[in-house]
Each structure stands twice: as C-alpha cells, then as structure tokens.
Amino acid sequence: METADLKDFFIKNLNQFSENETLNDMYWREINWFYDHKNLHYHTLQHISDMLIELLNVKVFIKDWNAVVFALFYHDCVYNTANFDNEEQSAKIAYQRLSEINVPQEILSKVNELILATKYHRKNQDQDINYFIDADLSILGQSTAKYSVYSENIRKEYEQFPTEIYNPSRKNVLKKFITQEKIYITDHFNYLYEQQARENLDFEINQL
C-alpha cells in the first residue's frame, strides 16, 4: 500500500470524529514524521501498511474497527531502541491526539489497550487485541527471503549495540516466541503463518 493510500485511510478514520481538514492533515504529517526517522528500517510506514493489509483480511471479525485503525497508526510512533517504554509513550501520544478531536472515551481506552498489548503479545480476552497482536507478528511467518530482510532491518535499528550484546539478546527474544505452544493466538493467523514462523525463528536463532 502506497503512502498516499495510507494517508487516505488514516484521514478517513479521522473524518468520523473531526471535520477540521487542516488539523487532520497535520495529524497525518506527524504520523508520517514519526515513521520516517533515519534510524528506522523495519518500524516504518511499510510495517503499518503490511499490518493494515493483514487486518483488512480479518475486519469482519473485529468489533471496534475505529480503535484498531487508530492503534495501528500510533502503536510504533515512538520507537527508540534505547528505551523500554516505547509502547507506553506511543499510547500516551495517541491518547493526547485523539482526545483533542473528541474521540469517545471507550475508543480511547481501547486504543490504549491495543497499543500496550504489543509490548508482550500475550493472549487477551478481547479478540480484537488478539487479531491486532497477531497482525503485528505476521512478519515472522513470511517467506524466508522476506523474513531475512526483516531480521537485517531489525539489526540495523540496533546497530549501536555490538554483536556480543545484540546476538544473545535477540536470541532470547526469539526463543520466547518459539517456545510458546502457539506463536499466533487466532486460528486465522495460526493457520497462515505458524509453521513458517517457527522455521524462520529457528533459522535465525541458529545464525546468531
């Protein structure tokens, strides 16, 4: 999905709550700025686009689509590899911006929950959250070639860390996923990506 298409999608969601075209455009320009940082190689608008495509495929199962869309665009708006509270900071920005255009509190709360859920990717009683975090992890189950590009881009984002620090840390993260009974919570994503994700993770772990 092209950047222009992402903008149209984001603005369309905003238009349900704000008729201020200038403000809506400013919100988009800020989103674009968040994901256009020179130190970002994976957590870019391409990641947002890939997730959106995955989520559109399960839209029929999602109850609060507006919240999911807002959470999608804001969930990685703060991404600093030196920080441990990126999700919390991203959720805070989402709350601030969306409350300014009077998005209802129930949607604000749901957006907050969705964004924070991407910190640990744990099963939730709310199926919307499960679809959201599964979509966030869908990259793990892509083709070997696409996964290799992803892992290389993650390494670039952490280039300030030497190999002797990065490799053990990265391996621990990957092992947490591969040792789970199921990487993907929902049947939809489990069916599509579980087997390939395990193969990809196992390959990268052995390379580290």
C-alpha positions in Angstrom: 0.0 0.0 0.0 1.4 3.4 -1.0 1.9 6.2 1.4 -0.9 8.2 -0.2 -3.2 5.3 0.3 -2.2 5.1 4.0 -2.9 8.8 4.3 -6.3 8.5 2.8 -7.1 5.6 5.1 -6.0 7.4 8.2 -7.8 10.7 7.2 -11.0 8.8 6.5 -10.9 7.4 10.0 -10.2 10.8 11.5 -13.1 12.4 9.5 -15.6 10.4 11.5 -14.6 12.5 14.5 -13.1 15.7 13.1 -14.2 17.9 10.3 -11.1 20.1 10.6 -9.2 19.3 7.5 -6.2 21.4 8.5 -5.9 19.6 11.8 -6.5 16.2 10.2 -3.7 16.8 7.7 -1.4 18.0 10.5 -2.1 14.7 12.3 -1.1 12.8 9.2 2.0 14.8 8.7 3.0 14.0 12.3 2.4 10.3 11.7 4.5 10.4 8.6 7.3 12.1 10.5 7.2 9.5 13.3 7.8 6.7 10.9 10.3 8.4 8.7 13.1 8.6 11.2 16.5 7.9 9.6 17.3 5.2 12.3 14.2 3.2 11.5 14.5 0.4 9.0 11.7 -2.0 9.9 9.3 0.1 12.1 8.4 2.3 9.2 5.2 3.1 7.3 5.8 -0.2 5.4 5.2 -2.1 8.6 2.0 -0.1 9.1 0.9 -0.9 5.5 1.7 -4.6 6.0 -0.3 -4.8 9.2 -3.2 -2.9 7.7 -3.4 -5.5 4.8 -3.4 -8.3 7.4 -6.1 -6.6 9.5 -8.3 -5.8 6.5 -8.4 -9.6 5.9 -10.0 -10.1 9.3 -12.0 -6.9 9.5 -15.2 -9.0 9.6 -14.2 -10.4 12.9 -13.2 -7.1 14.5 -15.7 -5.4 16.7 -14.1 -2.0 17.2 -12.6 -1.2 13.8 -12.0 2.5 14.5 -10.0 1.8 17.6 -7.9 -0.8 15.7 -7.1 1.6 12.9 -6.1 4.4 15.3 -4.0 1.9 17.3 -2.3 0.7 14.1 -1.1 4.1 13.1 0.1 5.1 16.6 1.4 1.8 18.0 5.0 2.4 17.0 5.0 6.2 16.7 7.7 6.2 19.4 10.4 3.7 18.7 13.7 4.2 20.4 15.9 1.1 20.8 17.5 2.6 23.9 14.1 2.9 25.7 11.9 0.3 27.4 8.7 2.3 27.4 8.1 2.8 23.7 4.6 1.3 23.9 3.6 3.5 26.8 4.9 6.6 25.1 3.1 5.7 21.9 -0.1 5.1 23.8 0.2 8.5 25.5 0.6 10.3 22.2 -2.3 8.5 20.7 -4.5 9.5 23.7 -3.4 13.1 23.6 -4.1 13.5 19.9 -7.3 11.6 19.7 -8.8 13.2 22.8 -8.2 16.6 21.1 -10.7 15.7 18.5 -13.2 14.3 21.0 -12.9 10.6 20.2 -15.2 8.8 22.7 -13.5 7.6 25.9 -14.4 3.9 25.1 -12.4 4.1 21.9 -9.5 6.0 23.6 -9.4 3.2 26.2 -9.4 0.5 23.6 -6.7 2.2 21.6 -4.6 2.4 24.7 -5.1 -1.4 25.4 -4.3 -2.3 21.8 -1.0 -0.4 21.8 0.1 -1.6 25.2 -0.7 -5.2 24.1 2.1 -5.1 21.5 4.7 -4.9 24.3 4.4 -8.6 25.3 2.0 -10.1 22.7 0.0 -12.1 25.2 -3.3 -13.7 24.7 -6.2 -11.5 25.7 -9.9 -12.0 26.4 -10.6 -9.3 23.8 -10.4 -10.9 20.4 -9.7 -7.6 18.7 -6.5 -7.4 20.7 -5.6 -10.9 19.7 -6.0 -10.1 16.0 -4.0 -6.9 16.4 -1.0 -8.5 18.0 -1.1 -11.4 15.6 -1.0 -9.0 12.7 1.9 -7.2 14.4 3.8 -10.6 14.4 2.7 -11.6 10.9 6.2 -10.7 9.6 7.6 -13.8 11.5 5.6 -16.1 9.2 6.5 -14.6 5.8 8.7 -16.2 3.2 12.3 -16.9 4.1 13.5 -14.1 1.9 11.2 -11.5 3.4 12.0 -12.7 6.9 15.7 -12.3 6.2 15.2 -8.7 5.2 13.2 -8.1 8.3 15.9 -9.5 10.6 18.5 -7.5 8.8 16.5 -4.3 9.3 16.0 -5.0 13.0 19.7 -5.4 13.3 20.2 -2.0 11.6 17.9 -0.4 14.1 20.1 -1.8 16.9 23.4 -1.0 15.2 24.6 0.9 18.2 24.9 -2.4 20.1 27.9 -4.6 19.4 27.4 -8.1 18.2 28.3 -9.7 21.6 25.4 -7.8 23.2 22.9 -7.9 20.4 23.1 -11.5 19.4 22.3 -13.0 22.9 19.6 -10.5 23.5 18.0 -11.1 20.1 18.2 -14.9 20.6 16.4 -14.6 23.9 13.6 -12.7 22.3 13.2 -15.2 19.5 13.3 -18.1 21.9 10.4 -16.7 23.9 8.3 -16.9 20.8 9.4 -20.3 19.5 9.0 -22.0 22.9 5.3 -20.9 23.1 2.7 -23.5 22.4 1.3 -21.2 19.7 3.0 -18.1 18.4 -0.3 -16.9 16.9 -3.3 -16.7 19.1 -6.1 -16.6 16.5 -7.0 -19.5 14.2 -6.7 -17.3 11.2 -3.1 -16.3 11.7 -2.1 -19.6 13.2 -3.2 -21.4 10.1 -1.5 -18.9 7.8 1.9 -18.4 9.5 2.6 -20.7 12.4 4.7 -23.3 10.6 6.7 -20.8 8.6 7.3 -18.6 11.6 8.8 -21.5 13.5 11.1 -22.3 10.6 12.2 -18.7 10.3 12.8 -18.3 14.0 14.7 -21.5 14.3 16.9 -20.5 11.3 17.7 -17.0 12.8 18.4 -18.5 16.2 20.9 -20.8 14.7 22.6 -18.0 12.9 23.1 -15.8 16.0 
